[in-house]
Amino acid sequence: MTAMTEEWVSLWYQCLGQNIDYSLYCNARTAGDNEKCQEFESRFDRVEEIYDDFGAMDGWPDAGMKSELWKDWFEPRRHLFMDTAREVVHVQQYVPRQGYLLLDVPLQASASETAALVNEFLAAYYDDHSVVRATRPKYMLNCVDGRPVVGLQRTRQACRSVARSYRYDLETLEELRHVDAVAAFARHEIDNMGWTLDPRARQQLMETGKLSDERLESFKVMLNKCRRDFKLLAANTIRGSFPNDQPFESEVLDIF
């Protein structure tokens, strides 16, 4: 079973953040437009629940997961996505819950020595008790046979393909022809996408921003596939399913 990670959550966030229907629902909630909210809730049966958990989505920060903006959003919601151990600071405020165990652990010189003490205690505890596991996190990865329906690298590439727009020249802000926008994307994102290019062609791309027609066509095909993947992934987030590349009727922002 592939485990949920912070990176997976960040990709989920990026996809939901560009779901137009979800953004419009957030606006309606903020404005107190009950009629508009009910319209969206009738179309997407989980949108109210997702809003209550996720809130309005800001743009993905340039610093990514290192950003304080991301940490401020993610940390209070970590429990929605993954099981995690945490330090109990105020023991008097701790409320026992089914599926959880509060331990008093004497810290040793190393993490491995401390873990050995915990493992010894837990082995005996499991032998002597009927254990009820904790409730699973609310938002799980969409998996088949224990593996995400869309793999991590493919999902990364999909999100990266729309992380910023290359439709306009970065210096003059003039709108580019599609082929020039693809070349600009490759020039800035080739390493982030995990794509390869022979050294001579790479040097030409970095120095001139140009690619041969054959290489340009190859990159265009790959980029268009990533963008199609993103639209499907982002569309499905409004029904709480991720990663999911099945067709679903929901509008997604295309900034390319």
C-alpha positions as CSV (number, residue, x, y, z in Angstrom):
1,M,0.0,0.0,0.0
2,T,1.5,3.3,-1.0
3,A,1.6,5.7,1.9
4,M,0.2,9.2,1.8
5,T,3.0,11.7,2.1
6,E,3.2,15.5,2.4
7,E,4.2,15.7,-1.2
8,W,1.1,13.8,-2.3
9,V,-1.0,16.2,-0.2
10,S,0.8,19.2,-1.9
11,L,-0.1,17.8,-5.3
12,W,-3.7,17.3,-4.2
13,Y,-3.7,21.0,-3.1
14,Q,-2.3,22.2,-6.4
15,C,-4.9,20.3,-8.4
16,L,-7.9,21.4,-6.2
17,G,-6.6,25.0,-6.3
18,Q,-7.1,25.2,-10.1
19,N,-10.6,23.6,-10.0
20,I,-12.8,26.5,-11.2
21,D,-16.0,25.0,-9.8
22,Y,-14.4,24.7,-6.4
23,S,-13.1,28.3,-6.5
24,L,-16.6,29.5,-7.5
25,Y,-18.0,27.6,-4.6
26,C,-15.5,29.1,-2.2
27,N,-16.5,32.6,-3.5
28,A,-20.2,31.8,-2.9
29,R,-19.4,30.6,0.6
30,T,-17.5,33.8,1.4
31,A,-20.3,35.9,-0.1
32,G,-23.0,34.0,1.8
33,D,-24.7,33.3,-1.5
34,N,-26.8,30.3,-0.3
35,E,-28.5,29.9,-3.7
36,K,-25.2,29.5,-5.5
37,C,-23.9,27.2,-2.8
38,Q,-26.9,24.9,-3.1
39,E,-26.4,24.8,-6.8
40,F,-22.8,23.6,-6.5
41,E,-23.8,21.2,-3.7
42,S,-26.4,19.6,-5.9
43,R,-23.8,19.0,-8.6
44,F,-20.9,17.9,-6.3
45,D,-22.1,15.9,-3.3
46,R,-18.8,16.3,-1.3
47,V,-18.0,19.9,-2.1
48,E,-19.4,21.3,1.2
49,E,-17.5,18.7,3.2
50,I,-14.3,19.4,1.3
51,Y,-14.7,23.2,1.8
52,D,-15.1,22.6,5.6
53,D,-11.9,20.7,5.6
54,F,-9.7,22.4,3.0
55,G,-11.1,26.0,3.0
56,A,-10.4,28.4,0.2
57,M,-7.3,27.6,-1.8
58,D,-4.5,30.2,-2.3
59,G,-2.1,30.0,-5.2
60,W,0.7,27.5,-4.9
61,P,3.7,29.4,-3.3
62,D,6.9,29.8,-5.2
63,A,8.8,28.2,-2.3
64,G,6.6,25.1,-2.5
65,M,6.5,22.9,0.5
66,K,9.3,25.0,2.2
67,S,6.9,28.0,2.3
68,E,5.4,29.1,5.6
69,L,2.1,29.6,3.8
70,W,2.1,25.9,2.9
71,K,3.1,24.8,6.5
72,D,0.3,27.0,7.9
73,W,-2.2,25.3,5.7
74,F,-0.9,21.7,6.0
75,E,0.0,21.2,9.6
76,P,-3.5,21.8,11.1
77,R,-4.9,19.4,8.4
78,R,-2.1,16.7,8.5
79,H,-4.4,14.3,10.4
80,L,-7.0,14.4,7.6
81,F,-4.5,12.7,5.3
82,M,-2.1,10.5,7.3
83,D,-1.6,8.7,10.5
84,T,1.1,10.4,12.5
85,A,2.5,10.3,16.0
86,R,2.6,13.6,17.9
87,E,3.9,15.0,21.2
88,V,1.4,15.6,23.9
89,V,2.5,18.8,25.5
90,H,-0.4,19.4,28.0
91,V,-1.2,16.0,29.4
92,Q,-4.0,17.3,31.5
93,Q,-5.9,18.3,28.4
94,Y,-5.5,14.9,26.7
95,V,-8.7,13.2,26.0
96,P,-8.4,9.4,25.6
97,R,-9.7,8.1,22.2
98,Q,-10.4,4.6,20.9
99,G,-7.5,3.5,18.8
100,Y,-4.9,5.8,20.5
101,L,-2.4,5.1,23.3
102,L,-0.6,7.7,25.4
103,L,2.9,6.6,26.4
104,D,5.5,8.0,28.8
105,V,8.7,7.3,26.9
106,P,12.2,7.7,28.5
107,L,14.4,9.2,25.7
108,Q,17.7,7.3,25.2
109,A,20.9,8.4,23.6
110,S,19.6,7.6,20.1
111,A,16.4,7.3,18.2
112,S,17.0,3.6,17.7
113,E,17.5,2.9,21.4
114,T,14.3,4.8,22.2
115,A,12.4,3.0,19.5
116,A,13.5,-0.3,20.9
117,L,12.0,0.5,24.3
118,V,8.7,1.5,22.6
119,N,8.7,-1.6,20.4
120,E,9.2,-3.8,23.5
121,F,6.3,-2.2,25.3
122,L,4.0,-2.4,22.2
123,A,4.8,-6.0,21.6
124,A,3.7,-6.9,25.1
125,Y,0.7,-4.6,24.9
126,Y,-0.5,-6.2,21.7
127,D,-0.1,-9.6,23.3
128,D,-2.2,-8.7,26.3
129,H,-4.9,-6.5,24.8
130,S,-7.6,-6.6,22.1
131,V,-6.5,-3.7,20.0
132,V,-8.9,-1.6,17.9
133,R,-7.0,0.4,15.3
134,A,-7.4,4.1,15.0
135,T,-9.9,5.5,12.5
136,R,-8.2,5.8,9.1
137,P,-7.5,9.3,7.8
138,K,-10.4,10.9,6.0
139,Y,-8.6,11.6,2.7
140,M,-6.8,8.6,1.3
141,L,-5.0,8.1,-2.0
142,N,-7.1,6.6,-4.8
143,C,-5.5,3.2,-5.2
144,V,-6.0,0.0,-7.0
145,D,-4.2,-3.1,-5.6
146,G,-2.4,-0.9,-3.2
147,R,-0.9,1.5,-5.8
148,P,-2.2,5.0,-6.8
149,V,-4.2,5.0,-10.0
150,V,-1.8,7.7,-11.3
151,G,1.8,7.4,-10.2
152,L,3.7,10.0,-8.3
153,Q,6.1,11.0,-11.1
154,R,3.2,11.4,-13.6
155,T,1.3,13.5,-11.1
156,R,4.3,15.6,-10.4
157,Q,4.7,16.3,-14.1
158,A,1.0,17.1,-14.5
159,C,1.2,19.7,-11.8
160,R,4.5,21.1,-13.0
161,S,3.0,21.5,-16.5
162,V,0.6,24.2,-15.2
163,A,2.6,25.6,-12.3
164,R,3.2,28.8,-14.2
165,S,2.2,30.2,-17.6
166,Y,4.7,30.4,-20.5
167,R,2.2,31.8,-22.9
168,Y,3.9,35.2,-22.5
169,D,7.5,36.3,-22.9
170,L,8.9,36.5,-19.4
171,E,10.6,39.9,-20.2
172,T,8.3,41.7,-22.6
173,L,5.1,40.0,-21.5
174,E,4.1,39.7,-25.2
175,E,1.9,36.6,-26.0
176,L,4.0,33.9,-27.6
177,R,3.1,31.5,-30.4
178,H,2.3,28.1,-29.1
179,V,5.5,26.6,-30.4
180,D,7.6,29.3,-28.8
181,A,5.7,28.8,-25.5
182,V,6.5,25.1,-25.6
183,A,10.2,25.9,-26.2
184,A,10.1,28.4,-23.3
185,F,8.5,25.8,-21.1
186,A,11.2,23.2,-22.0
187,R,14.0,25.8,-21.4
188,H,12.9,26.5,-17.9
189,E,11.3,23.2,-16.8
190,I,13.1,20.4,-18.5
191,D,14.9,19.3,-15.4
192,N,11.8,19.7,-13.2
193,M,9.9,17.4,-15.6
194,G,12.6,14.8,-15.7
195,W,12.9,15.0,-19.4
196,T,16.2,14.5,-21.3
197,L,17.9,16.2,-24.1
198,D,21.3,15.5,-25.7
199,P,24.0,17.9,-24.6
200,R,24.3,19.8,-27.9
201,A,20.6,20.4,-28.2
202,R,20.4,21.3,-24.5
203,Q,23.1,24.0,-25.0
204,Q,21.2,25.4,-28.0
205,L,18.0,25.5,-26.0
206,M,19.5,27.2,-23.0
207,E,21.4,29.8,-25.2
208,T,18.9,30.5,-27.8
209,G,15.5,29.2,-26.5
210,K,15.2,27.2,-29.8
211,L,14.7,23.6,-30.6
212,S,14.7,21.6,-33.8
213,D,11.3,21.0,-35.3
214,E,11.5,17.3,-34.4
215,R,12.5,17.8,-30.8
216,L,9.9,20.6,-30.4
217,E,7.2,18.3,-31.6
218,S,8.3,15.6,-29.2
219,F,8.2,18.1,-26.2
220,K,4.8,19.4,-27.4
221,V,3.3,15.9,-27.4
222,M,4.7,15.2,-23.9
223,L,3.6,18.6,-22.5
224,N,0.1,18.3,-23.9
225,K,-0.3,14.8,-22.3
226,C,0.8,16.3,-18.9
227,R,-1.8,19.1,-19.3
228,R,-4.5,16.6,-20.1
229,D,-3.5,14.6,-17.1
230,F,-3.7,17.7,-14.9
231,K,-7.2,18.6,-16.1
232,L,-8.5,15.1,-15.2
233,L,-6.7,15.1,-11.8
234,A,-8.0,18.6,-10.9
235,A,-11.5,17.8,-12.1
236,N,-11.8,14.8,-9.8
237,T,-10.6,16.7,-6.7
238,I,-13.9,18.4,-6.2
239,R,-15.4,14.9,-5.4
240,G,-12.6,14.1,-3.0
241,S,-10.9,11.5,-5.3
242,F,-7.1,11.9,-5.9
243,P,-5.2,10.9,-7.9
244,N,-7.9,10.1,-10.4
245,D,-7.7,10.4,-14.2
246,Q,-11.2,9.3,-15.0
247,P,-13.3,11.8,-17.0
248,F,-15.4,13.9,-14.7
249,E,-17.5,17.0,-15.5
250,S,-15.8,19.9,-13.7
251,E,-14.1,23.0,-15.0
252,V,-10.4,23.4,-14.6
253,L,-8.2,26.5,-15.1
254,D,-5.8,26.3,-18.0
255,I,-3.1,28.9,-17.6
256,F,-0.7,27.6,-20.3
